[in-house]
Amino acid sequence: MTFSANLPDYIRNDITRGVTFALEEDIRDGDITAQLIDADSRSTATIITREDTVMCGTPWAHEVFRQLGDVDVEWHVQDGDRLPAETTLCTLRGNTRKILTGERTALNFLQTLMGTATTARHYADAVAGSQVTILDTRKTLPGLRAGQKYAVLCGGCQNHRIGLYDAFLIKENHVTACGGITAAIERARVLAPDKKIIVEVETLAELEEAAGLKPDQIMLDNFSVEMLEEAAGMALSPALEVSGNLTVKSARTLPAGRHWFMSSGALTKHVQAADLSLRLSSEDAEG
């Protein structure tokens, strides 16, 4: 599947800004080591993965070399592909200085987003064929919210809300400050009637109260197995989401008989960067 061809607007709008900032913090007033190389030197380079992984991040890496200029990028894989070790991701052809100046920034985006997508794929595979959908959270790396949300999709899981602006997530402190679950939900409907409402509950009594107001989704925070069994048996119209220190194993133990959402911060914060390498060959030397 070609994910990058159909990027949501919130992701597409973030790529240029994110890459510009990343290059600025790395280059500042010039790449002094690249200046050791002849200005007109031309090279070919390849980026490979040294381990099995899930592809993600082509729009970000491509944008790095677009902004630097004078480097053509040919992709051999697509975001969402499962890749065995030693797969060549892309071939770069162009100005040697520009290739080496952009190397680390491009690899930083790729290795982080591929690591996120690979983690998400592990979770998605674990619940395949079940009635569980895995959601991410806002526990993302600063500056990489859009990228990691995209990587979660590439790995086969789904996005929760993107930020504080696109859905209400009424949690314990909001409930306390508003004077109760009912008051909080009613205020949300007045403030932004078109926005999705998700409310967190910690007890079965709170679940019954929230369900009676029919929010879009109810988050069951740290419910015990027994509480989840009872919740599953209720005739509730809102979608149910479980959260709180959950793992892939937790997803397999959720009660049967209804669809569950399971949100996990681990998708984006417990990430090991993919092991990538850029290999350069000089066209000048070959000629």
C-alpha positions as CSV (number, residue, x, y, z in Angstrom):
1,M,0.0,0.0,0.0
2,T,1.4,3.5,-0.9
3,F,0.7,5.4,2.3
4,S,2.6,8.5,1.3
5,A,0.5,9.1,-1.8
6,N,-2.6,9.7,0.4
7,L,-1.3,11.7,3.4
8,P,-3.8,13.3,5.7
9,D,-3.6,17.1,5.7
10,Y,-2.3,17.3,9.2
11,I,0.7,15.2,8.2
12,R,1.4,16.8,4.8
13,N,1.4,20.3,6.3
14,D,3.9,19.3,9.0
15,I,6.5,17.7,6.8
16,T,8.0,20.9,5.3
17,R,8.1,22.6,8.6
18,G,9.6,19.7,10.5
19,V,12.3,19.1,7.9
20,T,13.2,22.8,7.7
21,F,13.7,22.9,11.5
22,A,15.7,19.7,11.5
23,L,18.1,20.9,8.8
24,E,18.5,24.3,10.5
25,E,19.4,22.8,13.8
26,D,22.0,20.6,12.2
27,I,23.6,22.9,9.6
28,R,23.3,26.3,11.2
29,D,25.9,28.5,9.3
30,G,27.4,25.6,7.2
31,D,28.5,22.0,7.1
32,I,32.2,22.5,7.5
33,T,33.2,18.9,7.0
34,A,31.3,18.7,3.7
35,Q,33.3,21.7,2.5
36,L,36.4,19.4,2.4
37,I,34.9,17.9,-0.7
38,D,35.1,19.5,-4.2
39,A,32.0,21.6,-4.7
40,D,31.3,19.9,-8.1
41,S,31.8,16.3,-6.9
42,R,29.0,13.9,-7.9
43,S,28.1,10.7,-6.2
44,T,25.7,7.8,-5.9
45,A,24.6,6.5,-2.6
46,T,22.2,3.9,-1.2
47,I,20.3,3.6,2.1
48,I,19.9,0.1,3.4
49,T,18.3,-1.5,6.5
50,R,20.5,-3.8,8.5
51,E,17.5,-5.5,10.2
52,D,14.0,-6.7,9.5
53,T,11.7,-3.7,9.8
54,V,8.6,-1.9,8.4
55,M,9.1,0.9,6.0
56,C,8.1,4.4,6.9
57,G,9.2,8.0,6.5
58,T,9.8,8.4,2.7
59,P,8.1,11.8,2.5
60,W,10.3,13.2,5.3
61,A,13.6,11.8,3.8
62,H,12.6,12.9,0.3
63,E,11.9,16.5,1.6
64,V,15.3,16.6,3.2
65,F,17.0,16.3,-0.2
66,R,14.4,18.4,-2.0
67,Q,15.2,21.3,0.4
68,L,19.0,20.8,0.0
69,G,18.7,20.6,-3.8
70,D,20.8,18.9,-6.5
71,V,20.0,15.4,-5.3
72,D,17.6,12.9,-7.0
73,V,16.0,10.2,-4.9
74,E,14.8,6.9,-6.3
75,W,12.7,4.9,-3.9
76,H,12.7,1.1,-4.2
77,V,10.2,0.4,-1.4
78,Q,6.9,1.9,-0.2
79,D,5.8,3.0,3.3
80,G,4.1,0.1,5.0
81,D,6.2,-2.6,3.3
82,R,7.7,-5.3,5.5
83,L,11.4,-5.3,4.8
84,P,14.0,-8.0,5.4
85,A,17.5,-7.1,6.5
86,E,19.8,-5.7,3.8
87,T,17.0,-4.3,1.7
88,T,17.9,-1.2,-0.3
89,L,15.4,1.6,0.6
90,C,16.5,4.1,-2.0
91,T,19.3,5.4,-4.3
92,L,20.6,8.9,-4.2
93,R,22.3,10.6,-7.1
94,G,23.7,14.1,-7.1
95,N,26.0,16.5,-5.4
96,T,28.3,14.8,-2.9
97,R,28.3,17.6,-0.4
98,K,24.5,17.8,-0.4
99,I,24.1,14.0,0.0
100,L,26.4,13.9,3.0
101,T,24.9,17.1,4.5
102,G,21.5,15.5,4.4
103,E,22.5,12.0,5.4
104,R,22.0,12.3,9.2
105,T,18.8,14.3,9.1
106,A,17.2,11.9,6.5
107,L,18.3,8.8,8.5
108,N,17.1,10.3,11.8
109,F,13.6,10.7,10.3
110,L,13.7,7.2,8.7
111,Q,15.0,5.3,11.6
112,T,12.6,6.8,14.1
113,L,9.5,6.5,12.0
114,M,10.5,2.9,10.9
115,G,11.0,2.0,14.5
116,T,7.6,3.3,15.3
117,A,5.9,1.5,12.4
118,T,7.7,-1.7,13.3
119,T,6.4,-1.5,16.9
120,A,2.9,-0.8,15.7
121,R,3.1,-3.8,13.3
122,H,4.0,-6.0,16.3
123,Y,0.8,-4.9,18.1
124,A,-1.4,-5.1,15.0
125,D,-0.2,-8.6,14.2
126,A,-0.9,-9.7,17.8
127,V,-4.6,-8.8,17.6
128,A,-5.2,-9.8,13.9
129,G,-8.5,-11.6,13.5
130,S,-9.8,-10.4,17.0
131,Q,-12.3,-7.7,18.0
132,V,-9.6,-5.4,19.2
133,T,-8.3,-2.3,17.5
134,I,-5.0,-0.8,18.8
135,L,-4.9,3.0,19.1
136,D,-1.9,5.3,19.7
137,T,-1.8,8.2,22.2
138,R,-0.3,11.7,22.4
139,K,2.8,10.3,24.0
140,T,4.9,11.2,21.0
141,L,8.4,12.7,20.5
142,P,8.3,16.5,20.6
143,G,8.2,17.8,17.0
144,L,7.4,14.3,15.6
145,R,3.7,14.1,16.4
146,A,2.5,13.9,12.8
147,G,5.3,11.6,11.7
148,Q,4.7,9.1,14.5
149,K,1.0,9.2,14.0
150,Y,1.6,8.4,10.3
151,A,4.0,5.6,11.3
152,V,1.3,4.0,13.5
153,L,-0.9,3.8,10.4
154,C,1.9,2.3,8.4
155,G,2.3,-0.3,11.0
156,G,-1.4,-1.3,10.9
157,C,-2.7,0.4,14.0
158,Q,-5.0,3.4,14.3
159,N,-4.8,7.0,15.5
160,H,-6.5,8.3,18.6
161,R,-7.0,12.0,18.6
162,I,-4.2,13.9,16.9
163,G,-3.9,16.7,19.5
164,L,-5.9,18.8,22.0
165,Y,-7.9,20.4,19.2
166,D,-9.7,17.7,17.3
167,A,-11.5,15.8,20.0
168,F,-12.5,16.1,23.6
169,L,-10.8,13.7,26.0
170,I,-12.4,14.3,29.4
171,K,-10.2,12.8,32.1
172,E,-10.3,12.7,35.9
173,N,-8.9,16.2,36.4
174,H,-11.4,17.7,33.9
175,V,-14.2,16.0,35.6
176,T,-13.1,17.3,39.0
177,A,-12.7,20.9,37.6
178,C,-16.1,20.8,35.8
179,G,-18.0,19.4,38.8
180,G,-18.7,15.9,37.5
181,I,-18.9,13.8,34.3
182,T,-22.4,15.0,33.4
183,A,-21.4,18.6,33.6
184,A,-18.2,18.1,31.6
185,I,-20.0,16.3,28.7
186,E,-22.8,18.8,28.6
187,R,-20.3,21.7,28.4
188,A,-18.4,19.9,25.6
189,R,-21.5,19.6,23.6
190,V,-22.3,23.3,23.9
191,L,-18.7,24.4,23.2
192,A,-18.1,22.3,20.1
193,P,-21.0,20.1,19.1
194,D,-19.2,18.8,16.0
195,K,-16.2,17.4,18.0
196,K,-15.9,13.8,19.1
197,I,-16.3,13.3,22.9
198,I,-14.3,10.7,24.7
199,V,-14.6,10.4,28.5
200,E,-12.5,8.5,30.9
201,V,-14.1,6.6,33.8
202,E,-12.5,4.7,36.7
203,T,-15.5,2.9,38.2
204,L,-18.6,1.0,37.0
205,A,-20.8,3.7,38.5
206,E,-19.0,6.3,36.4
207,L,-19.3,4.1,33.4
208,E,-23.1,3.9,33.8
209,E,-23.3,7.7,34.3
210,A,-21.2,8.4,31.2
211,A,-23.0,5.8,29.0
212,G,-26.3,7.4,29.8
213,L,-25.1,10.6,28.1
214,K,-24.0,8.8,25.0
215,P,-20.5,10.2,24.3
216,D,-18.8,8.8,21.3
217,Q,-16.3,6.8,23.3
218,I,-15.7,5.8,26.9
219,M,-12.2,5.1,28.1
220,L,-12.0,2.5,30.9
221,D,-9.0,3.4,32.9
222,N,-7.2,0.6,34.8
223,F,-10.3,-1.6,35.0
224,S,-9.7,-5.0,36.5
225,V,-10.5,-8.2,34.6
226,E,-13.8,-8.5,36.6
227,M,-14.8,-4.9,35.9
228,L,-14.1,-5.4,32.2
229,E,-16.3,-8.6,32.1
230,E,-19.1,-6.6,33.7
231,A,-18.7,-3.7,31.3
232,A,-18.8,-6.1,28.4
233,G,-22.1,-7.4,29.5
234,M,-23.8,-4.0,29.6
235,A,-25.9,-2.9,26.7
236,L,-23.8,0.2,26.0
237,S,-24.0,2.2,22.7
238,P,-20.7,4.2,23.1
239,A,-17.5,2.6,21.9
240,L,-15.4,1.2,24.7
241,E,-11.6,1.8,25.0
242,V,-9.3,0.3,27.6
243,S,-6.2,2.0,28.8
244,G,-3.6,1.9,31.6
245,N,-0.3,0.0,31.5
246,L,-1.6,-2.4,28.8
247,T,0.5,-4.7,26.6
248,V,-0.1,-7.0,23.6
249,K,-0.9,-9.8,26.0
250,S,-3.6,-7.6,27.6
251,A,-5.3,-7.4,24.3
252,R,-5.7,-11.1,24.0
253,T,-7.5,-11.3,27.4
254,L,-10.2,-8.8,26.7
255,P,-13.8,-10.2,27.0
256,A,-15.3,-11.6,23.9
257,G,-18.7,-10.5,22.5
258,R,-18.0,-6.8,21.6
259,H,-15.4,-4.7,19.8
260,W,-12.7,-3.0,22.0
261,F,-10.3,-0.2,21.4
262,M,-7.1,-0.4,23.3
263,S,-4.8,2.6,23.5
264,S,-1.1,2.2,24.2
265,G,1.5,4.9,24.6
266,A,4.1,2.2,23.9
267,L,3.5,2.5,20.2
268,T,5.3,5.9,20.1
269,K,7.4,6.1,23.2
270,H,8.9,2.6,23.6
271,V,10.5,2.8,20.2
272,Q,13.9,1.4,19.1
273,A,15.3,3.1,16.0
274,A,15.8,1.0,13.0
275,D,19.4,0.2,12.1
276,L,20.1,1.9,8.8
277,S,23.2,2.8,6.8
278,L,24.0,5.1,3.9
279,R,26.7,3.9,1.5
280,L,28.4,6.3,-0.9
281,S,30.3,5.7,-4.1
282,S,31.9,8.5,-6.1
283,E,30.8,8.9,-9.7
284,D,33.9,11.0,-10.3
285,A,36.1,8.1,-9.2
286,E,34.1,5.6,-11.3
287,G,34.4,7.9,-14.4
